[in-house]
Amino acid sequence: MAEVVLNHVIKRFGNSLAINDLNLSIDKGELVSFLGPSGCGKTTTLRMIAGFLEPDEGDILIHEENVTRIPANKRDTALVFQNYALFPHMTIFENVAFGLKMRKVSKEETRSRVLEALSMVQLEKFGDRYPRQISGGQQQRVALARALVVNPRLLLLDEPLSNLDAKLRQEMRSEIRQLQQRLGITSIFVTHDQEEALVLSDRIVVLEQGEIRQIGRPQEVYDSPQSHFVADFVGVRNFFNGHFESHAFITNNGIKIFTDMKQKSDFKKIGIRSNMIVVNPNNKEMYINTFKVKVELITYKGTIIELLVLFPTGDSIVVEMPSEQFKQNTFSKGDQIDICWRPDSVLPLSS
């Protein structure tokens, strides 16, 4: 059953169209991520669902109730802000209890629920501290506990991990996902980080300029992006313009790339993931797509080596290979190498 429904939602700021005819349905218990660059409309959409912004047109339904004109404090939602928005003059306990106090919950019940919420986020021993006395990761947990303590039917998270370092971000997104699944709470997560969306989500909604470009499970969006924009945003770095002829794509500079498409297509662009390209294989005769290229740049990135290579046509492509495999090769900048990929690695893309 749908927990959240957006019907033909439009939002303008002056003469600027921020959200253009958005239609979306989110099922009960799902965690859906809004993914896209700054200014794509993801936070605006989240704030309309929360009730902090009102759409100019369209309707928003939460558990079958039309809440379009209902204020934020009357909706059964909780929002975790990017900057946590903790009260510096209140203890951790008081911060988490704030929503219950506003709802006039009894002191006895408030204490019980706050302690339970702090236990959920492993901060039960920190109730008497102030926000300045705990780390950024702990502050993030407090903000999450404050949202969960009111038992909302809908949890909204607005880039809550963006202020954390890389290691802590990985730990927190795992904790958020486990907690969300354990509670079964319907959640919407806003992010510009494709890895974050892939790890956390049941479904991903990719937004560009206030419009939905693709909706799907993480594997669907990653493996089968439908457009150049989506492919670029989920990590595809190599693109060619051209046209299809039978089972092959002919680039504008004449490179013939075989695909697994069964019939001629009108697509004018393809994408190839860097990690799907094989360097100097022992059995290159197994690959239909095999090309001799020149190594232009070698970049060490820990577990992988990134190569920028040039075709004789002048086209460039980025290749990723495991560091261990690179150690077994003897090539360097300026050398000629073979690169190969399978036909099913070619992604047909709309403009």
PAMITI-780953 format. One record per residue (C-alpha): residue number from 1; chain; y negated, x, z negated. Coordinates in pm, 1 decimal, padded with zeros to 6 digits. Example, Ala and Ser with C-alpha at 12.3 -4.5 7.8 and 13.67 -1.06 7.14 Angstrom:
residues 2
+-----+--------+----------+----------+----------+
| num | chaine |        v |        u |        w |
+-----+--------+----------+----------+----------+
|   1 |      A |  00450.0 |  01230.0 | -00780.0 |
|   2 |      A |  00106.0 |  01367.0 | -00714.0 |
+-----+--------+----------+----------+----------+
***
This chain:
residues 351
+-----+--------+----------+----------+----------+
| num | chaine |        v |        u |        w |
+-----+--------+----------+----------+----------+
|   1 |      A |  00000.0 |  00000.0 |  00000.0 |
|   2 |      A | -00346.9 |  00127.3 |  00085.1 |
|   3 |      A | -00548.3 |  00234.3 | -00220.8 |
|   4 |      A | -00864.2 |  00325.9 | -00028.2 |
|   5 |      A | -00983.2 |  00177.7 |  00300.7 |
|   6 |      A | -01294.3 |  00266.9 |  00499.1 |
|   7 |      A | -01385.6 |  00020.6 |  00773.6 |
|   8 |      A | -01640.2 |  00127.4 |  01038.3 |
|   9 |      A | -01847.6 |  00320.5 |  00784.7 |
|  10 |      A | -02180.4 |  00456.9 |  00910.0 |
|  11 |      A | -02430.6 |  00665.6 |  00713.7 |
|  12 |      A | -02770.7 |  00786.8 |  00829.4 |
|  13 |      A | -03024.5 |  01016.7 |  00669.0 |
|  14 |      A | -03350.6 |  00934.9 |  00843.5 |
|  15 |      A | -03287.2 |  00973.9 |  01215.5 |
|  16 |      A | -02978.4 |  01186.8 |  01156.6 |
|  17 |      A | -02635.5 |  01024.2 |  01187.5 |
|  18 |      A | -02423.6 |  01179.6 |  00911.4 |
|  19 |      A | -02114.8 |  00954.3 |  00937.5 |
|  20 |      A | -02030.4 |  00777.5 |  01261.1 |
|  21 |      A | -01797.2 |  00474.7 |  01253.8 |
|  22 |      A | -01542.4 |  00619.0 |  01010.9 |
|  23 |      A | -01210.7 |  00436.5 |  00973.4 |
|  24 |      A | -00955.1 |  00560.5 |  00722.5 |
|  25 |      A | -00673.7 |  00431.2 |  00502.6 |
|  26 |      A | -00531.9 |  00625.0 |  00204.2 |
|  27 |      A | -00207.6 |  00514.0 |  00039.4 |
|  28 |      A | -00143.6 |  00486.3 | -00332.4 |
|  29 |      A | -00040.2 |  00820.0 | -00483.1 |
|  30 |      A | -00150.3 |  01028.2 | -00183.7 |
|  31 |      A | -00357.2 |  01343.3 | -00203.0 |
|  32 |      A | -00572.3 |  01351.6 |  00109.6 |
|  33 |      A | -00799.6 |  01644.8 |  00190.8 |
|  34 |      A | -01123.6 |  01616.4 |  00385.6 |
|  35 |      A | -01142.5 |  01943.6 |  00579.4 |
|  36 |      A | -01432.8 |  02070.8 |  00784.4 |
|  37 |      A | -01736.4 |  02301.5 |  00797.8 |
|  38 |      A | -02061.2 |  02251.5 |  00608.3 |
|  39 |      A | -02249.1 |  01948.5 |  00737.9 |
|  40 |      A | -01943.6 |  01773.9 |  00885.1 |
|  41 |      A | -01975.3 |  01473.6 |  00648.6 |
|  42 |      A | -01688.8 |  01533.7 |  00406.5 |
|  43 |      A | -01896.8 |  01533.6 |  00085.6 |
|  44 |      A | -02112.0 |  01245.7 |  00211.9 |
|  45 |      A | -01796.1 |  01040.8 |  00264.6 |
|  46 |      A | -01665.0 |  01133.2 | -00079.5 |
|  47 |      A | -01993.3 |  01031.8 | -00244.4 |
|  48 |      A | -01989.3 |  00695.5 | -00066.1 |
|  49 |      A | -01637.9 |  00634.0 | -00198.3 |
|  50 |      A | -01755.2 |  00736.2 | -00546.8 |
|  51 |      A | -02056.8 |  00504.4 | -00526.3 |
|  52 |      A | -02333.2 |  00766.4 | -00538.1 |
|  53 |      A | -02432.0 |  00687.0 | -00179.0 |
|  54 |      A | -02430.8 |  00352.4 | -00002.8 |
|  55 |      A | -02324.4 |  00321.7 |  00362.0 |
|  56 |      A | -02570.8 |  00176.4 |  00610.8 |
|  57 |      A | -02291.0 | -00013.7 |  00782.8 |
|  58 |      A | -01923.8 | -00083.8 |  00719.3 |
|  59 |      A | -01712.3 | -00152.4 |  00411.6 |
|  60 |      A | -01533.3 |  00052.9 |  00145.7 |
|  61 |      A | -01233.9 | -00099.9 | -00033.1 |
|  62 |      A | -01064.7 |  00046.7 | -00341.2 |
|  63 |      A | -00734.5 | -00116.8 | -00440.4 |
|  64 |      A | -00821.5 | -00414.8 | -00218.4 |
|  65 |      A | -01162.6 | -00478.0 | -00375.4 |
|  66 |      A | -01473.1 | -00441.2 | -00160.6 |
|  67 |      A | -01684.5 | -00194.8 | -00358.9 |
|  68 |      A | -01943.1 | -00119.7 | -00089.7 |
|  69 |      A | -02235.7 | -00252.2 | -00299.4 |
|  70 |      A | -02084.4 | -00188.5 | -00642.3 |
|  71 |      A | -02244.7 |  00097.4 | -00844.6 |
|  72 |      A | -02050.4 |  00412.6 | -00931.0 |
|  73 |      A | -02003.7 |  00327.4 | -01299.5 |
|  74 |      A | -01831.3 |  00001.0 | -01205.7 |
|  75 |      A | -01570.2 |  00164.5 | -00982.5 |
|  76 |      A | -01237.9 |  00285.9 | -01116.3 |
|  77 |      A | -01296.8 |  00643.1 | -00995.1 |
|  78 |      A | -01366.5 |  00987.6 | -01142.3 |
|  79 |      A | -01540.9 |  01275.4 | -00964.4 |
|  80 |      A | -01492.2 |  01647.4 | -01029.8 |
|  81 |      A | -01804.4 |  01829.4 | -00910.1 |
|  82 |      A | -01823.9 |  02166.5 | -00739.0 |
|  83 |      A | -02032.1 |  02314.6 | -01022.4 |
|  84 |      A | -01826.4 |  02134.9 | -01293.1 |
|  85 |      A | -02146.7 |  01973.0 | -01438.4 |
|  86 |      A | -02048.3 |  02036.8 | -01799.8 |
|  87 |      A | -02302.4 |  01970.2 | -02074.8 |
|  88 |      A | -02388.5 |  02313.7 | -02223.4 |
|  89 |      A | -02495.9 |  02172.3 | -02560.0 |
|  90 |      A | -02166.0 |  01986.7 | -02612.2 |
|  91 |      A | -01832.0 |  02129.7 | -02719.3 |
|  92 |      A | -01534.5 |  02112.2 | -02485.5 |
|  93 |      A | -01401.9 |  01816.8 | -02685.4 |
|  94 |      A | -01736.0 |  01634.9 | -02659.4 |
|  95 |      A | -01759.6 |  01703.3 | -02285.0 |
|  96 |      A | -01417.4 |  01551.9 | -02222.7 |
|  97 |      A | -01492.4 |  01259.0 | -02455.3 |
|  98 |      A | -01822.9 |  01174.1 | -02286.9 |
|  99 |      A | -01682.7 |  00920.1 | -02040.0 |
| 100 |      A | -01490.7 |  00741.6 | -02312.5 |
| 101 |      A | -01801.9 |  00727.0 | -02530.8 |
| 102 |      A | -01992.1 |  00562.3 | -02246.3 |
| 103 |      A | -01710.4 |  00308.0 | -02221.8 |
| 104 |      A | -01736.5 |  00243.2 | -02599.2 |
| 105 |      A | -01376.8 |  00344.1 | -02669.2 |
| 106 |      A | -01296.6 |  00368.5 | -03040.3 |
| 107 |      A | -01316.3 |  00709.1 | -03211.0 |
| 108 |      A | -00946.2 |  00709.1 | -03293.8 |
| 109 |      A | -00839.8 |  00630.7 | -02937.6 |
| 110 |      A | -01096.3 |  00875.2 | -02797.8 |
| 111 |      A | -00955.9 |  01158.3 | -03007.5 |
| 112 |      A | -00601.5 |  01081.2 | -02901.0 |
| 113 |      A | -00688.0 |  01061.2 | -02530.9 |
| 114 |      A | -00907.7 |  01373.0 | -02531.3 |
| 115 |      A | -00636.1 |  01579.9 | -02698.9 |
| 116 |      A | -00385.1 |  01450.2 | -02445.0 |
| 117 |      A | -00617.0 |  01536.8 | -02153.9 |
| 118 |      A | -00683.9 |  01886.9 | -02290.4 |
| 119 |      A | -00310.7 |  01934.9 | -02330.5 |
| 120 |      A | -00258.0 |  01840.3 | -01964.7 |
| 121 |      A | -00481.8 |  02129.1 | -01860.5 |
| 122 |      A | -00353.8 |  02367.2 | -02131.8 |
| 123 |      A | -00680.4 |  02377.1 | -02328.3 |
| 124 |      A | -00580.6 |  02194.2 | -02646.9 |
| 125 |      A | -00690.3 |  02493.2 | -02859.8 |
| 126 |      A | -01037.7 |  02516.6 | -02704.4 |
| 127 |      A | -01188.8 |  02183.6 | -02813.2 |
| 128 |      A | -01443.9 |  02330.9 | -03053.1 |
| 129 |      A | -01581.8 |  02589.2 | -02807.7 |
| 130 |      A | -01882.6 |  02552.2 | -02580.4 |
| 131 |      A | -01877.3 |  02591.9 | -02199.2 |
| 132 |      A | -02050.4 |  02933.5 | -02221.3 |
| 133 |      A | -01763.5 |  03058.3 | -02437.3 |
| 134 |      A | -01489.3 |  02998.6 | -02179.1 |
| 135 |      A | -01414.2 |  03136.4 | -01831.8 |
| 136 |      A | -01490.7 |  02973.9 | -01498.5 |
| 137 |      A | -01128.0 |  02874.8 | -01453.3 |
| 138 |      A | -01122.7 |  02714.8 | -01796.1 |
| 139 |      A | -01447.4 |  02529.4 | -01720.6 |
| 140 |      A | -01281.4 |  02394.0 | -01407.3 |
| 141 |      A | -00993.3 |  02268.2 | -01620.8 |
| 142 |      A | -01238.0 |  02099.7 | -01859.3 |
| 143 |      A | -01403.8 |  01919.3 | -01567.9 |
| 144 |      A | -01060.6 |  01802.9 | -01452.0 |
| 145 |      A | -00967.2 |  01684.4 | -01802.8 |
| 146 |      A | -01297.1 |  01493.6 | -01830.5 |
| 147 |      A | -01213.0 |  01311.7 | -01506.4 |
| 148 |      A | -00853.7 |  01234.7 | -01602.5 |
| 149 |      A | -00925.5 |  01116.0 | -01958.0 |
| 150 |      A | -01072.9 |  00786.6 | -01833.5 |
| 151 |      A | -00745.5 |  00708.6 | -01649.8 |
| 152 |      A | -00905.0 |  00648.1 | -01309.9 |
| 153 |      A | -00707.6 |  00496.7 | -01026.2 |
| 154 |      A | -00883.3 |  00730.3 | -00785.6 |
| 155 |      A | -00957.2 |  01100.8 | -00846.2 |
| 156 |      A | -01225.8 |  01262.2 | -00627.9 |
| 157 |      A | -01262.5 |  01641.4 | -00611.4 |
| 158 |      A | -01564.9 |  01794.6 | -00438.1 |
| 159 |      A | -01476.3 |  02158.1 | -00358.3 |
| 160 |      A | -01388.1 |  02221.5 | -00725.2 |
| 161 |      A | -01238.7 |  02567.3 | -00660.9 |
| 162 |      A | -01515.3 |  02722.0 | -00452.6 |
| 163 |      A | -01670.6 |  02908.4 | -00748.4 |
| 164 |      A | -01345.6 |  03080.7 | -00849.2 |
| 165 |      A | -01212.2 |  03417.7 | -00739.0 |
| 166 |      A | -00922.9 |  03427.8 | -00491.1 |
| 167 |      A | -00640.7 |  03478.5 | -00743.2 |
| 168 |      A | -00765.1 |  03209.3 | -00981.8 |
| 169 |      A | -00822.3 |  02971.4 | -00691.3 |
| 170 |      A | -00457.0 |  03003.5 | -00591.4 |
| 171 |      A | -00342.5 |  02937.8 | -00946.5 |
| 172 |      A | -00570.2 |  02636.5 | -00991.8 |
| 173 |      A | -00480.2 |  02463.6 | -00667.7 |
| 174 |      A | -00113.8 |  02487.9 | -00764.3 |
| 175 |      A | -00192.0 |  02338.0 | -01107.2 |
| 176 |      A | -00399.4 |  02058.0 | -00954.5 |
| 177 |      A | -00121.2 |  01968.5 | -00712.4 |
| 178 |      A |  00145.7 |  01966.0 | -00983.7 |
| 179 |      A | -00072.9 |  01756.4 | -01214.3 |
| 180 |      A | -00160.4 |  01509.4 | -00936.2 |
| 181 |      A |  00205.1 |  01463.5 | -00843.9 |
| 182 |      A |  00312.0 |  01424.0 | -01205.9 |
| 183 |      A |  00049.1 |  01156.0 | -01271.3 |
| 184 |      A |  00091.5 |  00992.0 | -00929.9 |
| 185 |      A | -00284.8 |  00947.8 | -00904.6 |
| 186 |      A | -00444.6 |  00880.4 | -00566.5 |
| 187 |      A | -00673.7 |  01173.9 | -00491.4 |
| 188 |      A | -00926.1 |  01291.0 | -00232.3 |
| 189 |      A | -00998.8 |  01663.4 | -00214.4 |
| 190 |      A | -01297.9 |  01802.5 | -00022.9 |
| 191 |      A | -01269.3 |  02158.6 |  00108.2 |
| 192 |      A | -01377.1 |  02390.3 |  00389.7 |
| 193 |      A | -01075.4 |  02616.1 |  00325.4 |
| 194 |      A | -00786.4 |  02542.0 |  00562.9 |
| 195 |      A | -00529.6 |  02719.8 |  00343.8 |
| 196 |      A | -00637.0 |  02510.8 |  00045.1 |
| 197 |      A | -00595.2 |  02190.0 |  00246.1 |
| 198 |      A | -00254.0 |  02296.1 |  00379.1 |
| 199 |      A | -00121.5 |  02380.0 |  00031.0 |
| 200 |      A | -00256.5 |  02076.0 | -00154.1 |
| 201 |      A | -00238.0 |  01780.9 |  00080.7 |
| 202 |      A | -00005.5 |  01501.6 |  00176.4 |
| 203 |      A | -00239.4 |  01445.1 |  00471.1 |
| 204 |      A | -00543.4 |  01626.2 |  00608.4 |
| 205 |      A | -00848.2 |  01457.9 |  00763.4 |
| 206 |      A | -01037.7 |  01705.5 |  00983.4 |
| 207 |      A | -01404.6 |  01611.1 |  01020.5 |
| 208 |      A | -01669.9 |  01731.1 |  01265.4 |
| 209 |      A | -02025.9 |  01597.3 |  01287.2 |
| 210 |      A | -01939.1 |  01285.3 |  01088.3 |
| 211 |      A | -01634.0 |  01191.2 |  01294.8 |
| 212 |      A | -01260.3 |  01228.1 |  01238.5 |
| 213 |      A | -01108.7 |  01476.6 |  01484.4 |
| 214 |      A | -00751.9 |  01461.6 |  01356.4 |
| 215 |      A | -00544.0 |  01310.2 |  01077.2 |
| 216 |      A | -00193.8 |  01424.3 |  00992.0 |
| 217 |      A |  00045.9 |  01594.3 |  00757.6 |
| 218 |      A | -00037.4 |  01963.4 |  00699.8 |
| 219 |      A |  00241.1 |  02082.9 |  00928.0 |
| 220 |      A |  00130.4 |  01845.7 |  01205.0 |
| 221 |      A | -00230.9 |  01961.1 |  01192.1 |
| 222 |      A | -00129.1 |  02327.2 |  01175.9 |
| 223 |      A |  00144.1 |  02321.2 |  01441.6 |
| 224 |      A | -00010.6 |  02068.3 |  01678.0 |
| 225 |      A | -00392.1 |  02075.3 |  01665.2 |
| 226 |      A | -00531.3 |  01829.9 |  01918.9 |
| 227 |      A | -00857.2 |  02002.1 |  02008.0 |
| 228 |      A | -01027.0 |  02341.0 |  02025.7 |
| 229 |      A | -01231.4 |  02251.7 |  01716.2 |
| 230 |      A | -00927.3 |  02165.0 |  01503.1 |
| 231 |      A | -00726.1 |  02463.0 |  01629.2 |
| 232 |      A | -01011.8 |  02700.9 |  01553.6 |
| 233 |      A | -01055.4 |  02554.0 |  01206.7 |
| 234 |      A | -00687.1 |  02591.2 |  01114.0 |
| 235 |      A | -00669.5 |  02953.9 |  01219.3 |
| 236 |      A | -00598.5 |  02973.4 |  01592.9 |
| 237 |      A | -00799.9 |  03270.1 |  01722.3 |
| 238 |      A | -00692.2 |  03310.2 |  02084.0 |
| 239 |      A | -00813.4 |  03067.0 |  02350.3 |
| 240 |      A | -00799.9 |  03062.9 |  02728.3 |
| 241 |      A | -00974.9 |  02832.0 |  02973.8 |
| 242 |      A | -00803.3 |  02741.9 |  03298.8 |
| 243 |      A | -00570.1 |  02479.8 |  03443.2 |
| 244 |      A | -00204.8 |  02380.1 |  03441.2 |
| 245 |      A |  00027.8 |  02425.6 |  03737.8 |
| 246 |      A |  00378.6 |  02291.9 |  03685.2 |
| 247 |      A |  00515.7 |  02470.8 |  03373.5 |
| 248 |      A |  00243.0 |  02734.5 |  03365.3 |
| 249 |      A | -00120.6 |  02763.2 |  03266.2 |
| 250 |      A | -00338.6 |  02971.9 |  03493.9 |
| 251 |      A | -00639.6 |  03117.9 |  03314.2 |
| 252 |      A | -00979.2 |  03144.3 |  03483.1 |
| 253 |      A | -00912.4 |  03515.7 |  03531.3 |
| 254 |      A | -00568.4 |  03458.7 |  03682.9 |
| 255 |      A | -00333.1 |  03527.4 |  03390.0 |
| 256 |      A | -00017.6 |  03314.7 |  03430.6 |
| 257 |      A |  00109.9 |  03183.1 |  03096.4 |
| 258 |      A |  00431.5 |  02979.1 |  03086.6 |
| 259 |      A |  00444.2 |  02674.8 |  02858.0 |
| 260 |      A |  00712.8 |  02426.8 |  02755.7 |
| 261 |      A |  00519.3 |  02127.9 |  02889.8 |
| 262 |      A |  00744.2 |  01916.1 |  03110.6 |
| 263 |      A |  00482.1 |  01799.3 |  03355.8 |
| 264 |      A |  00142.4 |  01886.7 |  03493.3 |
| 265 |      A | -00135.3 |  01834.5 |  03242.3 |
| 266 |      A | -00509.3 |  01775.1 |  03266.5 |
| 267 |      A | -00577.5 |  02003.6 |  02967.6 |
| 268 |      A | -00824.0 |  02280.4 |  03053.6 |
| 269 |      A | -00770.0 |  02499.4 |  02746.7 |
| 270 |      A | -00483.5 |  02652.9 |  02551.9 |
| 271 |      A | -00455.1 |  02830.8 |  02218.5 |
| 272 |      A | -00210.0 |  03096.1 |  02097.3 |
| 273 |      A | -00166.8 |  03189.2 |  01732.1 |
| 274 |      A | -00197.3 |  03559.6 |  01654.9 |
| 275 |      A |  00117.2 |  03559.3 |  01439.4 |
| 276 |      A |  00329.4 |  03411.1 |  01720.3 |
| 277 |      A |  00278.4 |  03718.8 |  01939.9 |
| 278 |      A |  00547.6 |  03988.7 |  01930.0 |
| 279 |      A |  00459.0 |  04355.8 |  01983.9 |
| 280 |      A |  00693.2 |  04594.6 |  02170.3 |
| 281 |      A |  01010.9 |  04388.4 |  02124.3 |
| 282 |      A |  01345.2 |  04558.1 |  02181.1 |
| 283 |      A |  01457.8 |  04260.4 |  02387.8 |
| 284 |      A |  01143.9 |  04175.0 |  02585.1 |
| 285 |      A |  01358.9 |  04037.7 |  02868.9 |
| 286 |      A |  01413.8 |  03735.1 |  02641.5 |
| 287 |      A |  01046.0 |  03643.4 |  02672.2 |
| 288 |      A |  00900.0 |  03472.0 |  02979.0 |
| 289 |      A |  00547.4 |  03558.5 |  02870.5 |
| 290 |      A |  00533.2 |  03940.4 |  02862.0 |
| 291 |      A |  00213.9 |  04137.1 |  02925.2 |
| 292 |      A |  00104.3 |  04500.9 |  02928.2 |
| 293 |      A | -00218.8 |  04540.5 |  02728.6 |
| 294 |      A | -00440.5 |  04815.8 |  02591.2 |
| 295 |      A | -00500.1 |  04859.5 |  02216.6 |
| 296 |      A | -00874.5 |  04838.4 |  02152.8 |
| 297 |      A | -00890.3 |  04811.8 |  01772.5 |
| 298 |      A | -00645.5 |  04841.4 |  01480.1 |
| 299 |      A | -00740.2 |  04679.0 |  01148.1 |
| 300 |      A | -00538.1 |  04718.6 |  00828.9 |
| 301 |      A | -00516.4 |  04397.1 |  00621.3 |
| 302 |      A | -00253.3 |  04478.2 |  00361.8 |
| 303 |      A |  00065.4 |  04293.8 |  00456.2 |
| 304 |      A | -00042.7 |  04260.8 |  00818.9 |
| 305 |      A | -00200.0 |  04478.9 |  01084.0 |
| 306 |      A | -00447.2 |  04310.2 |  01316.6 |
| 307 |      A | -00473.6 |  04435.7 |  01671.9 |
| 308 |      A | -00743.2 |  04361.3 |  01925.5 |
| 309 |      A | -00590.8 |  04417.9 |  02269.4 |
| 310 |      A | -00725.3 |  04393.4 |  02624.5 |
| 311 |      A | -00561.0 |  04255.8 |  02937.4 |
| 312 |      A | -00627.7 |  04429.0 |  03270.8 |
| 313 |      A | -00846.4 |  04125.7 |  03353.3 |
| 314 |      A | -01079.9 |  04214.6 |  03065.7 |
| 315 |      A | -00963.1 |  03921.2 |  02849.9 |
| 316 |      A | -00902.5 |  04007.8 |  02484.7 |
| 317 |      A | -00654.7 |  03866.6 |  02236.5 |
| 318 |      A | -00593.6 |  03915.3 |  01863.2 |
| 319 |      A | -00240.0 |  04001.0 |  01752.1 |
| 320 |      A | -00100.3 |  04007.8 |  01398.8 |
| 321 |      A |  00205.7 |  04217.0 |  01314.4 |
| 322 |      A |  00370.7 |  04295.1 |  00978.1 |
| 323 |      A |  00261.7 |  04626.4 |  00829.6 |
| 324 |      A |  00624.4 |  04738.7 |  00800.2 |
| 325 |      A |  00677.9 |  04681.5 |  01171.8 |
| 326 |      A |  00358.7 |  04873.8 |  01250.9 |
| 327 |      A |  00490.6 |  05175.0 |  01055.7 |
| 328 |      A |  00790.4 |  05183.9 |  01289.7 |
| 329 |      A |  00563.7 |  05207.5 |  01596.2 |
| 330 |      A |  00374.7 |  05516.6 |  01707.3 |
| 331 |      A |  00095.2 |  05365.2 |  01913.5 |
| 332 |      A | -00273.2 |  05407.5 |  01838.7 |
| 333 |      A | -00608.4 |  05301.6 |  01983.2 |
| 334 |      A | -00617.0 |  05336.8 |  02362.5 |
| 335 |      A | -00237.7 |  05312.4 |  02406.7 |
| 336 |      A | -00060.0 |  05062.1 |  02630.1 |
| 337 |      A |  00178.1 |  04823.0 |  02454.7 |
| 338 |      A |  00382.1 |  04515.9 |  02546.5 |
| 339 |      A |  00303.2 |  04179.5 |  02387.6 |
| 340 |      A |  00522.0 |  03870.8 |  02426.3 |
| 341 |      A |  00535.9 |  03509.7 |  02313.9 |
| 342 |      A |  00751.7 |  03205.7 |  02371.7 |
| 343 |      A |  00640.2 |  02913.5 |  02591.7 |
| 344 |      A |  00654.2 |  02676.2 |  02294.0 |
| 345 |      A |  00393.7 |  02892.0 |  02115.9 |
| 346 |      A |  00127.5 |  02776.6 |  02364.5 |
| 347 |      A | -00094.0 |  02497.6 |  02228.9 |
| 348 |      A | -00251.5 |  02264.3 |  02487.6 |
| 349 |      A | -00598.5 |  02165.2 |  02364.9 |
| 350 |      A | -00872.5 |  01922.7 |  02454.3 |
| 351 |      A | -01224.5 |  02062.0 |  02474.5 |
+-----+--------+----------+----------+----------+
***
